[in-house]
Amino acid sequence: MARLILLSFALSVPLTLWSQSNASTPPPSPDTSNSPQLAAGVASPSSPSAKTISPAVVQGLLIHKVRPDYPENARMAGIQGPVVMKAIIGKDGKVRNLEVVSGPAPLRSAALAAVEQWRYKPYYVNGEPMDVASTITVNFRLGH
């Protein structure tokens, strides 16, 4: 009997108008129990000029997402779980300095390869786009 592979990728967090006028109040936290999650922010990975922002804000800026391929060896071994990465989102919306923080080793390469292709809207402060740092979590789940 074949197993059904589920990769949950619904982004269900609407980004309410987020600007410097309400920058002290974070947007509502997403329900990311079954979606690619954006975990708690971490220190800027290798970019001192990047501002660390909430994963919920980063999720709201996502405009192009590539689903990771579930590695066959991981699927056959029943390996699943979250892969947590820290990243810089550049002024141009490209993911840079992507590093795995944690997650099952057989799933890490697939998560990295997919997230490197994701694109984001720029994050603005005082009308200027800037690099931002945050974490991105991709959940791999096998269905039964």
N, CA, C and O atoms as a GROMACS GRO file, in nm:
protein
  576
    1MET      N    1   0.085  -0.119   0.000
    1MET     CA    2   0.000   0.000   0.000
    1MET      C    3   0.088   0.124   0.000
    1MET      O    4   0.179   0.134   0.082
    2ALA      N    5   0.064   0.214  -0.088
    2ALA     CA    6   0.145   0.336  -0.100
    2ALA      C    7   0.102   0.439   0.002
    2ALA      O    8  -0.016   0.449   0.036
    3ARG      N    9   0.197   0.514   0.051
    3ARG     CA   10   0.167   0.624   0.143
    3ARG      C   11   0.141   0.751   0.064
    3ARG      O   12   0.203   0.775  -0.039
    4LEU      N   13   0.050   0.829   0.113
    4LEU     CA   14   0.022   0.957   0.053
    4LEU      C   15   0.116   1.059   0.114
    4LEU      O   16   0.132   1.064   0.236
    5ILE      N   17   0.179   1.137   0.031
    5ILE     CA   18   0.272   1.238   0.079
    5ILE      C   19   0.200   1.371   0.082
    5ILE      O   20   0.142   1.414  -0.018
    6LEU      N   21   0.204   1.436   0.196
    6LEU     CA   22   0.141   1.566   0.211
    6LEU      C   23   0.246   1.670   0.244
    6LEU      O   24   0.321   1.655   0.340
    7LEU      N   25   0.251   1.772   0.167
    7LEU     CA   26   0.332   1.889   0.198
    7LEU      C   27   0.234   2.003   0.212
    7LEU      O   28   0.174   2.046   0.113
    8SER      N   29   0.217   2.053   0.331
    8SER     CA   30   0.121   2.160   0.353
    8SER      C   31   0.188   2.293   0.326
    8SER      O   32   0.290   2.326   0.387
    9PHE      N   33   0.132   2.370   0.235
    9PHE     CA   34   0.192   2.496   0.199
    9PHE      C   35   0.092   2.610   0.190
    9PHE      O   36   0.115   2.705   0.116
   10ALA      N   37  -0.017   2.603   0.263
   10ALA     CA   38  -0.114   2.712   0.259
   10ALA      C   39  -0.064   2.826   0.346
   10ALA      O   40  -0.031   2.806   0.463
   11LEU      N   41  -0.057   2.943   0.289
   11LEU     CA   42  -0.022   3.061   0.367
   11LEU      C   43  -0.153   3.132   0.398
   11LEU      O   44  -0.215   3.192   0.311
   12SER      N   45  -0.193   3.124   0.523
   12SER     CA   46  -0.325   3.174   0.558
   12SER      C   47  -0.320   3.302   0.639
   12SER      O   48  -0.421   3.342   0.696
   13VAL      N   49  -0.205   3.367   0.645
   13VAL     CA   50  -0.196   3.488   0.725
   13VAL      C   51  -0.210   3.610   0.637
   13VAL      O   52  -0.123   3.640   0.556
   14PRO      N   53  -0.321   3.681   0.652
   14PRO     CA   54  -0.331   3.805   0.577
   14PRO      C   55  -0.239   3.908   0.643
   14PRO      O   56  -0.234   3.917   0.765
   15LEU      N   57  -0.169   3.982   0.564
   15LEU     CA   58  -0.082   4.086   0.617
   15LEU      C   59  -0.164   4.212   0.627
   15LEU      O   60  -0.199   4.273   0.526
   16THR      N   61  -0.196   4.251   0.750
   16THR     CA   62  -0.268   4.375   0.767
   16THR      C   63  -0.171   4.487   0.742
   16THR      O   64  -0.050   4.468   0.754
   17LEU      N   65  -0.219   4.601   0.707
   17LEU     CA   66  -0.133   4.711   0.669
   17LEU      C   67  -0.024   4.729   0.773
   17LEU      O   68  -0.049   4.772   0.885
   18TRP      N   69   0.096   4.696   0.734
   18TRP     CA   70   0.211   4.694   0.823
   18TRP      C   71   0.305   4.803   0.777
   18TRP      O   72   0.367   4.791   0.671
   19SER      N   73   0.317   4.906   0.853
   19SER     CA   74   0.404   5.017   0.815
   19SER      C   75   0.475   5.068   0.939
   19SER      O   76   0.452   5.018   1.049
   20GLN      N   77   0.560   5.166   0.921
   20GLN     CA   78   0.630   5.217   1.036
   20GLN      C   79   0.535   5.281   1.136
   20GLN      O   80   0.572   5.298   1.252
   21SER      N   81   0.414   5.317   1.095
   21SER     CA   82   0.319   5.376   1.188
   21SER      C   83   0.270   5.277   1.292
   21SER      O   84   0.232   5.318   1.402
   22ASN      N   85   0.269   5.148   1.259
   22ASN     CA   86   0.229   5.048   1.358
   22ASN      C   87   0.338   4.946   1.380
   22ASN      O   88   0.311   4.833   1.419
   23ALA      N   89   0.463   4.986   1.355
   23ALA     CA   90   0.576   4.894   1.366
   23ALA      C   91   0.596   4.842   1.507
   23ALA      O   92   0.656   4.736   1.526
   24SER      N   93   0.547   4.915   1.608
   24SER     CA   94   0.564   4.867   1.744
   24SER      C   95   0.462   4.760   1.780
   24SER      O   96   0.479   4.691   1.880
   25THR      N   97   0.358   4.744   1.700
   25THR     CA   98   0.257   4.642   1.724
   25THR      C   99   0.268   4.536   1.617
   25THR      O  100   0.239   4.563   1.500
   26PRO      N  101   0.309   4.414   1.654
   26PRO     CA  102   0.325   4.311   1.551
   26PRO      C  103   0.190   4.265   1.498
   26PRO      O  104   0.089   4.276   1.568
   27PRO      N  105   0.188   4.213   1.375
   27PRO     CA  106   0.064   4.160   1.320
   27PRO      C  107   0.025   4.034   1.395
   27PRO      O  108   0.107   3.978   1.468
   28PRO      N  109  -0.099   3.986   1.378
   28PRO     CA  110  -0.140   3.865   1.449
   28PRO      C  111  -0.054   3.747   1.408
   28PRO      O  112  -0.010   3.736   1.293
   29SER      N  113  -0.031   3.659   1.504
   29SER     CA  114   0.047   3.539   1.476
   29SER      C  115  -0.033   3.445   1.388
   29SER      O  116  -0.154   3.429   1.407
   30PRO      N  117   0.034   3.381   1.291
   30PRO     CA  118  -0.038   3.289   1.203
   30PRO      C  119  -0.065   3.157   1.270
   30PRO      O  120   0.007   3.116   1.361
   31ASP      N  121  -0.170   3.090   1.225
   31ASP     CA  122  -0.191   2.951   1.264
   31ASP      C  123  -0.114   2.870   1.161
   31ASP      O  124  -0.161   2.849   1.049
   32THR      N  125   0.004   2.826   1.200
   32THR     CA  126   0.091   2.760   1.104
   32THR      C  127   0.112   2.614   1.141
   32THR      O  128   0.215   2.555   1.108
   33SER      N  129   0.015   2.555   1.209
   33SER     CA  130   0.032   2.417   1.253
   33SER      C  131   0.049   2.319   1.138
   33SER      O  132   0.114   2.216   1.154
   34ASN      N  133  -0.008   2.348   1.021
   34ASN     CA  134   0.006   2.258   0.908
   34ASN      C  135   0.055   2.329   0.782
   34ASN      O  136   0.030   2.282   0.671
   35SER      N  137   0.123   2.440   0.798
   35SER     CA  138   0.172   2.513   0.682
   35SER      C  139   0.320   2.536   0.696
   35SER      O  140   0.375   2.518   0.804
   36PRO      N  141   0.386   2.577   0.586
   36PRO     CA  142   0.527   2.608   0.603
   36PRO      C  143   0.533   2.722   0.702
   36PRO      O  144   0.480   2.830   0.676
   37GLN      N  145   0.595   2.699   0.809
   37GLN     CA  146   0.592   2.794   0.916
   37GLN      C  147   0.710   2.887   0.909
   37GLN      O  148   0.816   2.854   0.855
   38LEU      N  149   0.690   3.000   0.965
   38LEU     CA  150   0.798   3.093   0.985
   38LEU      C  151   0.814   3.102   1.136
   38LEU      O  152   0.728   3.156   1.206
   39ALA      N  153   0.923   3.048   1.184
   39ALA     CA  154   0.946   3.037   1.327
   39ALA      C  155   0.993   3.169   1.385
   39ALA      O  156   1.006   3.268   1.314
   40ALA      N  157   1.018   3.170   1.515
   40ALA     CA  158   1.061   3.290   1.584
   40ALA      C  159   1.187   3.347   1.521
   40ALA      O  160   1.276   3.273   1.479
   41GLY      N  161   1.193   3.480   1.515
   41GLY     CA  162   1.306   3.548   1.454
   41GLY      C  163   1.436   3.519   1.527
   41GLY      O  164   1.436   3.491   1.647
   42VAL      N  165   1.545   3.526   1.455
   42VAL     CA  166   1.677   3.505   1.512
   42VAL      C  167   1.766   3.620   1.473
   42VAL      O  168   1.729   3.704   1.391
   43ALA      N  169   1.883   3.622   1.531
   43ALA     CA  170   1.979   3.726   1.497
   43ALA      C  171   2.014   3.720   1.349
   43ALA      O  172   2.009   3.614   1.286
   44SER      N  173   2.048   3.833   1.296
   44SER     CA  174   2.081   3.847   1.156
   44SER      C  175   2.195   3.756   1.115
   44SER      O  176   2.305   3.769   1.168
   45PRO      N  177   2.172   3.661   1.020
   45PRO     CA  178   2.278   3.572   0.976
   45PRO      C  179   2.373   3.642   0.879
   45PRO      O  180   2.342   3.656   0.761
   46SER      N  181   2.487   3.683   0.927
   46SER     CA  182   2.595   3.738   0.845
   46SER      C  183   2.559   3.866   0.770
   46SER      O  184   2.609   3.887   0.660
   47SER      N  185   2.476   3.950   0.824
   47SER     CA  186   2.447   4.079   0.762
   47SER      C  187   2.414   4.180   0.871
   47SER      O  188   2.300   4.188   0.915
   48PRO      N  189   2.514   4.256   0.916
   48PRO     CA  190   2.491   4.349   1.025
   48PRO      C  191   2.390   4.458   0.994
   48PRO      O  192   2.332   4.516   1.086
   49SER      N  193   2.365   4.488   0.864
   49SER     CA  194   2.271   4.593   0.829
   49SER      C  195   2.127   4.542   0.818
   49SER      O  196   2.035   4.623   0.802
   50ALA      N  197   2.106   4.412   0.826
   50ALA     CA  198   1.971   4.357   0.814
   50ALA      C  199   1.895   4.375   0.944
   50ALA      O  200   1.949   4.351   1.053
   51LYS      N  201   1.772   4.416   0.933
   51LYS     CA  202   1.684   4.431   1.048
   51LYS      C  203   1.613   4.298   1.071
   51LYS      O  204   1.556   4.242   0.977
   52THR      N  205   1.614   4.248   1.194
   52THR     CA  206   1.543   4.124   1.225
   52THR      C  207   1.396   4.156   1.240
   52THR      O  208   1.357   4.242   1.318
   53ILE      N  209   1.313   4.084   1.163
   53ILE     CA  210   1.169   4.107   1.169
   53ILE      C  211   1.095   3.978   1.199
   53ILE      O  212   1.150   3.868   1.188
   54SER      N  213   0.972   3.994   1.237
   54SER     CA  214   0.885   3.884   1.273
   54SER      C  215   0.864   3.788   1.156
   54SER      O  216   0.845   3.832   1.043
   55PRO      N  217   0.867   3.658   1.184
   55PRO     CA  218   0.836   3.562   1.079
   55PRO      C  219   0.697   3.582   1.018
   55PRO      O  220   0.677   3.552   0.900
   56ALA      N  221   0.602   3.631   1.096
   56ALA     CA  222   0.469   3.657   1.043
   56ALA      C  223   0.473   3.769   0.939
   56ALA      O  224   0.400   3.763   0.840
   57VAL      N  225   0.556   3.868   0.961
   57VAL     CA  226   0.569   3.976   0.864
   57VAL      C  227   0.635   3.923   0.737
   57VAL      O  228   0.590   3.953   0.627
   58VAL      N  229   0.741   3.843   0.753
   58VAL     CA  230   0.808   3.784   0.637
   58VAL      C  231   0.710   3.698   0.558
   58VAL      O  232   0.708   3.704   0.435
   59GLN      N  233   0.628   3.620   0.627
   59GLN     CA  234   0.531   3.535   0.558
   59GLN      C  235   0.434   3.620   0.476
   59GLN      O  236   0.396   3.580   0.366
   60GLY      N  237   0.396   3.734   0.528
   60GLY     CA  238   0.305   3.822   0.456
   60GLY      C  239   0.368   3.885   0.333
   60GLY      O  240   0.297   3.932   0.244
   61LEU      N  241   0.500   3.888   0.326
   61LEU     CA  242   0.572   3.946   0.212
   61LEU      C  243   0.598   3.844   0.101
   61LEU      O  244   0.642   3.881  -0.007
   62LEU      N  245   0.573   3.717   0.128
   62LEU     CA  246   0.603   3.610   0.031
   62LEU      C  247   0.513   3.624  -0.093
   62LEU      O  248   0.391   3.629  -0.083
   63ILE      N  249   0.579   3.629  -0.211
   63ILE     CA  250   0.502   3.642  -0.335
   63ILE      C  251   0.525   3.526  -0.432
   63ILE      O  252   0.445   3.506  -0.524
   64HIS      N  253   0.632   3.449  -0.412
   64HIS     CA  254   0.657   3.333  -0.500
   64HIS      C  255   0.717   3.222  -0.415
   64HIS      O  256   0.820   3.240  -0.349
   65LYS      N  257   0.651   3.106  -0.419
   65LYS     CA  258   0.692   2.993  -0.335
   65LYS      C  259   0.710   2.871  -0.422
   65LYS      O  260   0.629   2.843  -0.510
   66VAL      N  261   0.817   2.797  -0.398
   66VAL     CA  262   0.844   2.671  -0.468
   66VAL      C  263   0.833   2.560  -0.364
   66VAL      O  264   0.897   2.565  -0.259
   67ARG      N  265   0.752   2.460  -0.395
   67ARG     CA  266   0.738   2.346  -0.303
   67ARG      C  267   0.863   2.259  -0.310
   67ARG      O  268   0.914   2.231  -0.418
   68PRO      N  269   0.911   2.216  -0.194
   68PRO     CA  270   1.027   2.125  -0.197
   68PRO      C  271   0.984   1.986  -0.243
   68PRO      O  272   0.871   1.942  -0.217
   69ASP      N  273   1.074   1.918  -0.310
   69ASP     CA  274   1.051   1.777  -0.343
   69ASP      C  275   1.079   1.696  -0.217
   69ASP      O  276   1.181   1.716  -0.152
   70TYR      N  277   0.989   1.605  -0.185
   70TYR     CA  278   1.009   1.519  -0.068
   70TYR      C  279   1.112   1.414  -0.108
   70TYR      O  280   1.085   1.334  -0.197
   71PRO      N  281   1.230   1.412  -0.045
   71PRO     CA  282   1.332   1.315  -0.084
   71PRO      C  283   1.282   1.171  -0.069
   71PRO      O  284   1.226   1.133   0.033
   72GLU      N  285   1.303   1.092  -0.173
   72GLU     CA  286   1.254   0.954  -0.174
   72GLU      C  287   1.308   0.873  -0.057
   72GLU      O  288   1.234   0.796   0.004
   73ASN      N  289   1.437   0.890  -0.026
   73ASN     CA  290   1.494   0.813   0.086
   73ASN      C  291   1.428   0.850   0.218
   73ASN      O  292   1.408   0.763   0.303
   74ALA      N  293   1.394   0.977   0.237
   74ALA     CA  294   1.327   1.020   0.360
   74ALA      C  295   1.184   0.968   0.363
   74ALA      O  296   1.135   0.926   0.468
   75ARG      N  297   1.117   0.971   0.249
   75ARG     CA  298   0.979   0.921   0.241
   75ARG      C  299   0.976   0.773   0.275
   75ARG      O  300   0.892   0.728   0.354
   76MET      N  301   1.066   0.696   0.216
   76MET     CA  302   1.069   0.552   0.239
   76MET      C  303   1.104   0.518   0.384
   76MET      O  304   1.057   0.417   0.437
   77ALA      N  305   1.184   0.602   0.447
   77ALA     CA  306   1.224   0.579   0.586
   77ALA      C  307   1.123   0.637   0.686
   77ALA      O  308   1.138   0.621   0.807
   78GLY      N  309   1.020   0.705   0.635
   78GLY     CA  310   0.917   0.763   0.723
   78GLY      C  311   0.965   0.887   0.797
   78GLY      O  312   0.912   0.921   0.903
   79ILE      N  313   1.065   0.955   0.742
   79ILE     CA  314   1.120   1.074   0.808
   79ILE      C  315   1.034   1.194   0.772
   79ILE      O  316   1.004   1.218   0.655
   80GLN      N  317   0.996   1.269   0.873
   80GLN     CA  318   0.917   1.388   0.855
   80GLN      C  319   0.952   1.488   0.964
   80GLN      O  320   1.022   1.453   1.059
   81GLY      N  321   0.905   1.608   0.952
   81GLY     CA  322   0.927   1.709   1.053
   81GLY      C  323   0.969   1.842   0.994
   81GLY      O  324   0.982   1.856   0.873
   82PRO      N  325   0.989   1.941   1.082
   82PRO     CA  326   1.022   2.075   1.036
   82PRO      C  327   1.171   2.092   1.008
   82PRO      O  328   1.256   2.035   1.077
   83VAL      N  329   1.201   2.171   0.907
   83VAL     CA  330   1.337   2.217   0.880
   83VAL      C  331   1.335   2.368   0.903
   83VAL      O  332   1.266   2.441   0.832
   84VAL      N  333   1.412   2.412   1.002
   84VAL     CA  334   1.417   2.554   1.039
   84VAL      C  335   1.543   2.614   0.979
   84VAL      O  336   1.653   2.561   0.995
   85MET      N  337   1.526   2.727   0.909
   85MET     CA  338   1.638   2.795   0.845
   85MET      C  339   1.637   2.942   0.884
   85MET      O  340   1.531   3.000   0.907
   86LYS      N  341   1.755   3.002   0.891
   86LYS     CA  342   1.764   3.147   0.907
   86LYS      C  343   1.807   3.203   0.774
   86LYS      O  344   1.881   3.139   0.699
   87ALA      N  345   1.761   3.325   0.744
   87ALA     CA  346   1.787   3.382   0.613
   87ALA      C  347   1.787   3.534   0.618
   87ALA      O  348   1.735   3.596   0.710
   88ILE      N  349   1.848   3.590   0.515
   88ILE     CA  350   1.836   3.733   0.486
   88ILE      C  351   1.748   3.744   0.362
   88ILE      O  352   1.770   3.675   0.263
   89ILE      N  353   1.648   3.830   0.369
   89ILE     CA  354   1.566   3.863   0.253
   89ILE      C  355   1.619   3.997   0.204
   89ILE      O  356   1.610   4.098   0.274
   90GLY      N  357   1.674   3.998   0.083
   90GLY     CA  358   1.735   4.119   0.030
   90GLY      C  359   1.633   4.223  -0.012
   90GLY      O  360   1.514   4.196  -0.022
   91LYS      N  361   1.684   4.343  -0.037
   91LYS     CA  362   1.600   4.453  -0.085
   91LYS      C  363   1.529   4.415  -0.214
   91LYS      O  364   1.422   4.466  -0.244
   92ASP      N  365   1.591   4.325  -0.290
   92ASP     CA  366   1.534   4.280  -0.417
   92ASP      C  367   1.436   4.164  -0.400
   92ASP      O  368   1.380   4.116  -0.498
   93GLY      N  369   1.415   4.118  -0.276
   93GLY     CA  370   1.320   4.010  -0.249
   93GLY      C  371   1.379   3.871  -0.260
   93GLY      O  372   1.308   3.773  -0.240
   94LYS      N  373   1.508   3.861  -0.291
   94LYS     CA  374   1.572   3.730  -0.302
   94LYS      C  375   1.624   3.683  -0.166
   94LYS      O  376   1.667   3.763  -0.082
   95VAL      N  377   1.620   3.551  -0.147
   95VAL     CA  378   1.668   3.490  -0.024
   95VAL      C  379   1.820   3.476  -0.033
   95VAL      O  380   1.872   3.423  -0.132
   96ARG      N  381   1.888   3.522   0.069
   96ARG     CA  382   2.034   3.511   0.074
   96ARG      C  383   2.076   3.455   0.209
   96ARG      O  384   1.998   3.454   0.304
   97ASN      N  385   2.199   3.409   0.216
   97ASN     CA  386   2.259   3.362   0.342
   97ASN      C  387   2.169   3.262   0.414
   97ASN      O  388   2.155   3.266   0.536
   98LEU      N  389   2.109   3.173   0.338
   98LEU     CA  390   2.017   3.073   0.393
   98LEU      C  391   2.098   2.964   0.462
   98LEU      O  392   2.186   2.903   0.401
   99GLU      N  393   2.068   2.939   0.588
   99GLU     CA  394   2.138   2.839   0.668
   99GLU      C  395   2.037   2.756   0.747
   99GLU      O  396   1.940   2.810   0.801
  100VAL      N  397   2.060   2.626   0.753
  100VAL     CA  398   1.974   2.539   0.833
  100VAL      C  399   2.010   2.554   0.980
  100VAL      O  400   2.128   2.549   1.017
  101VAL      N  401   1.909   2.572   1.064
  101VAL     CA  402   1.926   2.580   1.208
  101VAL      C  403   1.900   2.443   1.269
  101VAL      O  404   1.973   2.399   1.358
  102SER      N  405   1.795   2.376   1.220
  102SER     CA  406   1.761   2.244   1.273
  102SER      C  407   1.669   2.173   1.174
  102SER      O  408   1.613   2.234   1.083
  103GLY      N  409   1.657   2.043   1.195
  103GLY     CA  410   1.568   1.964   1.112
  103GLY      C  411   1.631   1.832   1.073
  103GLY      O  412   1.754   1.819   1.078
  104PRO      N  413   1.551   1.736   1.033
  104PRO     CA  414   1.603   1.606   0.992
  104PRO      C  415   1.701   1.620   0.874
  104PRO      O  416   1.669   1.682   0.773
  105ALA      N  417   1.819   1.562   0.889
  105ALA     CA  418   1.924   1.575   0.788
  105ALA      C  419   1.877   1.536   0.647
  105ALA      O  420   1.912   1.606   0.552
  106PRO      N  421   1.800   1.429   0.629
  106PRO     CA  422   1.760   1.391   0.493
  106PRO      C  423   1.664   1.491   0.426
  106PRO      O  424   1.643   1.483   0.305
  107LEU      N  425   1.606   1.583   0.502
  107LEU     CA  426   1.511   1.679   0.447
  107LEU      C  427   1.572   1.817   0.423
  107LEU      O  428   1.513   1.900   0.354
  108ARG      N  429   1.690   1.840   0.479
  108ARG     CA  430   1.750   1.973   0.475
  108ARG      C  431   1.779   2.023   0.334
  108ARG      O  432   1.745   2.137   0.301
  109SER      N  433   1.840   1.942   0.251
  109SER     CA  434   1.875   1.986   0.116
  109SER      C  435   1.752   2.024   0.034
  109SER      O  436   1.753   2.123  -0.039
  110ALA      N  437   1.646   1.946   0.047
  110ALA     CA  438   1.523   1.975  -0.027
  110ALA      C  439   1.462   2.108   0.019
  110ALA      O  440   1.415   2.187  -0.063
  111ALA      N  441   1.464   2.132   0.150
  111ALA     CA  442   1.410   2.258   0.202
  111ALA      C  443   1.494   2.376   0.154
  111ALA      O  444   1.439   2.477   0.110
  112LEU      N  445   1.625   2.363   0.161
  112LEU     CA  446   1.714   2.471   0.115
  112LEU      C  447   1.693   2.501  -0.033
  112LEU      O  448   1.681   2.617  -0.072
  113ALA      N  449   1.688   2.396  -0.115
  113ALA     CA  450   1.674   2.414  -0.259
  113ALA      C  451   1.543   2.486  -0.294
  113ALA      O  452   1.540   2.569  -0.385
  114ALA      N  453   1.436   2.456  -0.222
  114ALA     CA  454   1.308   2.520  -0.250
  114ALA      C  455   1.308   2.665  -0.203
  114ALA      O  456   1.271   2.755  -0.278
  115VAL      N  457   1.348   2.688  -0.078
  115VAL     CA  458   1.340   2.823  -0.020
  115VAL      C  459   1.434   2.921  -0.092
  115VAL      O  460   1.404   3.040  -0.099
  116GLU      N  461   1.544   2.873  -0.143
  116GLU     CA  462   1.634   2.961  -0.220
  116GLU      C  463   1.564   3.021  -0.341
  116GLU      O  464   1.608   3.124  -0.392
  117GLN      N  465   1.457   2.960  -0.387
  117GLN     CA  466   1.382   3.008  -0.504
  117GLN      C  467   1.264   3.098  -0.466
  117GLN      O  468   1.202   3.158  -0.553
  118TRP      N  469   1.233   3.107  -0.337
  118TRP     CA  470   1.122   3.190  -0.294
  118TRP      C  471   1.156   3.337  -0.317
  118TRP      O  472   1.273   3.376  -0.313
  119ARG      N  473   1.054   3.418  -0.342
  119ARG     CA  474   1.070   3.561  -0.362
  119ARG      C  475   0.971   3.636  -0.274
  119ARG      O  476   0.860   3.590  -0.247
  120TYR      N  477   1.015   3.753  -0.230
  120TYR     CA  478   0.940   3.835  -0.136
  120TYR      C  479   0.926   3.978  -0.188
  120TYR      O  480   1.009   4.025  -0.266
  121LYS      N  481   0.821   4.045  -0.143
  121LYS     CA  482   0.810   4.189  -0.164
  121LYS      C  483   0.914   4.255  -0.075
  121LYS      O  484   0.946   4.202   0.032
  122PRO      N  485   0.968   4.369  -0.115
  122PRO     CA  486   1.064   4.438  -0.029
  122PRO      C  487   1.000   4.484   0.102
  122PRO      O  488   0.880   4.512   0.108
  123TYR      N  489   1.081   4.492   0.205
  123TYR     CA  490   1.039   4.545   0.335
  123TYR      C  491   1.089   4.689   0.342
  123TYR      O  492   1.207   4.715   0.320
  124TYR      N  493   0.999   4.782   0.372
  124TYR     CA  494   1.034   4.924   0.372
  124TYR      C  495   1.037   4.980   0.514
  124TYR      O  496   0.954   4.948   0.598
  125VAL      N  497   1.136   5.065   0.537
  125VAL     CA  498   1.146   5.144   0.659
  125VAL      C  499   1.171   5.288   0.614
  125VAL      O  500   1.266   5.315   0.541
  126ASN      N  501   1.085   5.378   0.657
  126ASN     CA  502   1.094   5.519   0.619
  126ASN      C  503   1.100   5.535   0.467
  126ASN      O  504   1.174   5.620   0.416
  127GLY      N  505   1.024   5.455   0.396
  127GLY     CA  506   1.016   5.466   0.252
  127GLY      C  507   1.131   5.403   0.175
  127GLY      O  508   1.134   5.412   0.052
  128GLU      N  509   1.224   5.342   0.244
  128GLU     CA  510   1.340   5.281   0.180
  128GLU      C  511   1.338   5.130   0.198
  128GLU      O  512   1.314   5.082   0.309
  129PRO      N  513   1.362   5.052   0.090
  129PRO     CA  514   1.369   4.907   0.108
  129PRO      C  515   1.495   4.871   0.186
  129PRO      O  516   1.597   4.938   0.175
  130MET      N  517   1.486   4.763   0.265
  130MET     CA  518   1.603   4.721   0.340
  130MET      C  519   1.610   4.570   0.350
  130MET      O  520   1.509   4.501   0.337
  131ASP      N  521   1.730   4.519   0.372
  131ASP     CA  522   1.750   4.377   0.398
  131ASP      C  523   1.688   4.344   0.533
  131ASP      O  524   1.695   4.423   0.626
  132VAL      N  525   1.628   4.225   0.543
  132VAL     CA  526   1.572   4.181   0.670
  132VAL      C  527   1.618   4.038   0.700
  132VAL      O  528   1.647   3.960   0.609
  133ALA      N  529   1.624   4.007   0.828
  133ALA     CA  530   1.662   3.873   0.873
  133ALA      C  531   1.544   3.811   0.946
  133ALA      O  532   1.470   3.880   1.017
  134SER      N  533   1.526   3.681   0.928
  134SER     CA  534   1.420   3.609   0.997
  134SER      C  535   1.447   3.460   0.984
  134SER      O  536   1.550   3.418   0.931
  135THR      N  537   1.355   3.381   1.033
  135THR     CA  538   1.363   3.237   1.015
  135THR      C  539   1.248   3.190   0.929
  135THR      O  540   1.142   3.253   0.924
  136ILE      N  541   1.271   3.080   0.861
  136ILE     CA  542   1.169   3.019   0.775
  136ILE      C  543   1.168   2.871   0.811
  136ILE      O  544   1.272   2.807   0.818
  137THR      N  545   1.050   2.818   0.835
  137THR     CA  546   1.036   2.677   0.869
  137THR      C  547   0.948   2.610   0.765
  137THR      O  548   0.838   2.657   0.735
  138VAL      N  549   0.998   2.501   0.710
  138VAL     CA  550   0.921   2.420   0.615
  138VAL      C  551   0.892   2.288   0.683
  138VAL      O  552   0.983   2.218   0.728
  139ASN      N  553   0.764   2.253   0.690
  139ASN     CA  554   0.723   2.126   0.752
  139ASN      C  555   0.704   2.019   0.646
  139ASN      O  556   0.632   2.039   0.548
  140PHE      N  557   0.768   1.908   0.666
  140PHE     CA  558   0.750   1.791   0.581
  140PHE      C  559   0.663   1.693   0.658
  140PHE      O  560   0.696   1.657   0.772
  141ARG      N  561   0.553   1.650   0.598
  141ARG     CA  562   0.462   1.557   0.665
  141ARG      C  563   0.424   1.445   0.569
  141ARG      O  564   0.392   1.470   0.453
  142LEU      N  565   0.427   1.324   0.619
  142LEU     CA  566   0.380   1.206   0.544
  142LEU      C  567   0.237   1.179   0.586
  142LEU      O  568   0.206   1.181   0.705
  143GLY      N  569   0.151   1.155   0.489
  143GLY     CA  570   0.013   1.117   0.522
  143GLY      C  571   0.002   0.966   0.533
  143GLY      O  572   0.086   0.893   0.479
  144HIS      N  573  -0.097   0.920   0.600
  144HIS     CA  574  -0.117   0.775   0.616
  144HIS      C  575  -0.246   0.734   0.550
  144HIS      O  576  -0.281   0.616   0.552
   0.00000   0.00000   0.00000
